[in-house]
Amino acid sequence: VQLQASGGGLVQPGGSLRLSCISSAVASDHYAIAWFRQAPNKERERVSCISGGDDSTYYAESVKGRFTISRNNAAKTAYLQMNSLKPADTAMYYCRADSSIVFWGQGTLVTVSS
């Protein structure tokens, strides 16, 4: 299973970005899809995830109300809509497919700066 993340970039505080994760795993209800991020000199943290069956979602407290995760099974794409971005959101963002084993995609860099 391969995952391709994209959509990162430079944005000003208060701005928005939408990350995409393309993978055949998104089309399968057997996989939950998660977004993680890792800032310089910090541990990787789980930002959000969406289940494979009922599309239930999880958000880290730091992003609740600002980020929205979704998946389009037909398009084999999961999304992370990020609004009201803060400098603290600056990190490399990774998508991951979770089943009995996990698969990681490469990262996409998000930089929030004026």
C-alpha positions in Angstrom: 0.0 0.0 0.0 1.4 3.4 -1.0 0.2 6.8 0.2 1.0 10.1 -1.5 0.5 13.2 0.6 0.4 16.7 -0.9 -0.9 20.2 -0.4 1.6 21.6 2.0 3.1 25.1 1.6 3.7 28.5 3.1 0.7 30.3 4.6 0.2 33.3 6.8 -1.3 32.9 10.3 -5.1 32.7 10.0 -4.9 31.2 6.6 -6.0 27.8 5.3 -4.6 24.8 3.5 -6.0 21.5 2.4 -3.8 18.4 2.5 -4.6 15.4 0.3 -3.6 11.8 0.7 -4.0 9.5 -2.3 -4.0 5.8 -1.7 -5.9 2.7 -2.6 -6.2 2.2 1.2 -8.6 5.1 1.3 -11.0 3.2 -0.9 -11.1 0.3 1.5 -13.3 0.2 4.6 -10.6 -2.0 6.2 -8.3 1.0 6.6 -8.5 4.0 8.9 -6.7 7.0 7.6 -4.7 9.2 10.0 -2.8 12.4 9.8 0.3 13.0 11.9 2.7 15.9 12.1 6.2 16.4 13.4 7.6 19.8 14.2 11.4 20.3 14.4 12.8 18.8 17.6 9.4 17.4 18.6 7.9 14.0 18.6 5.5 13.0 15.9 1.9 13.5 17.1 -1.4 12.3 15.8 -3.5 15.2 14.5 -6.7 13.5 13.3 -8.0 10.2 12.0 -11.1 8.8 10.3 -12.3 5.3 10.5 -12.8 2.9 7.6 -16.3 1.9 8.4 -18.6 4.5 9.9 -16.3 7.5 9.2 -16.0 8.3 12.8 -13.4 10.9 13.5 -10.8 11.9 16.1 -9.0 15.3 16.5 -6.2 16.3 18.8 -7.3 19.0 21.2 -4.9 21.5 19.6 -6.7 21.3 16.2 -10.4 20.8 17.3 -12.7 23.3 15.6 -10.0 24.3 13.1 -9.2 21.1 11.2 -11.6 18.7 9.4 -10.7 15.3 8.1 -12.7 13.6 5.4 -12.3 10.8 2.9 -13.6 10.2 -0.6 -13.5 6.5 -1.2 -14.3 6.7 -4.9 -11.4 9.2 -5.5 -9.1 7.2 -3.2 -8.3 10.4 -1.4 -8.4 11.6 2.2 -8.3 15.2 3.1 -7.3 17.4 6.0 -8.8 20.8 5.7 -6.9 23.2 8.0 -8.3 26.6 8.8 -7.2 29.3 11.2 -3.7 28.1 10.9 -1.2 29.1 13.6 2.6 29.2 13.7 2.4 26.3 16.1 0.9 24.2 13.2 4.2 24.4 11.3 5.4 20.8 10.8 5.9 18.0 8.4 2.5 16.3 7.9 2.2 12.6 7.2 -0.8 10.4 6.3 -1.0 6.9 7.5 -3.2 3.9 6.7 -4.1 1.7 9.6 -5.3 -1.9 9.5 -3.7 -4.9 11.1 -0.5 -3.2 9.9 0.2 0.4 9.1 1.5 2.2 6.1 3.1 5.6 6.0 3.2 8.1 3.3 5.9 10.6 2.7 5.5 14.0 4.4 4.3 17.3 3.1 5.6 20.5 4.7 3.3 23.1 6.2 4.8 26.4 7.2 2.7 29.0 8.9 4.5 32.3 9.1 4.1 36.0 8.3 
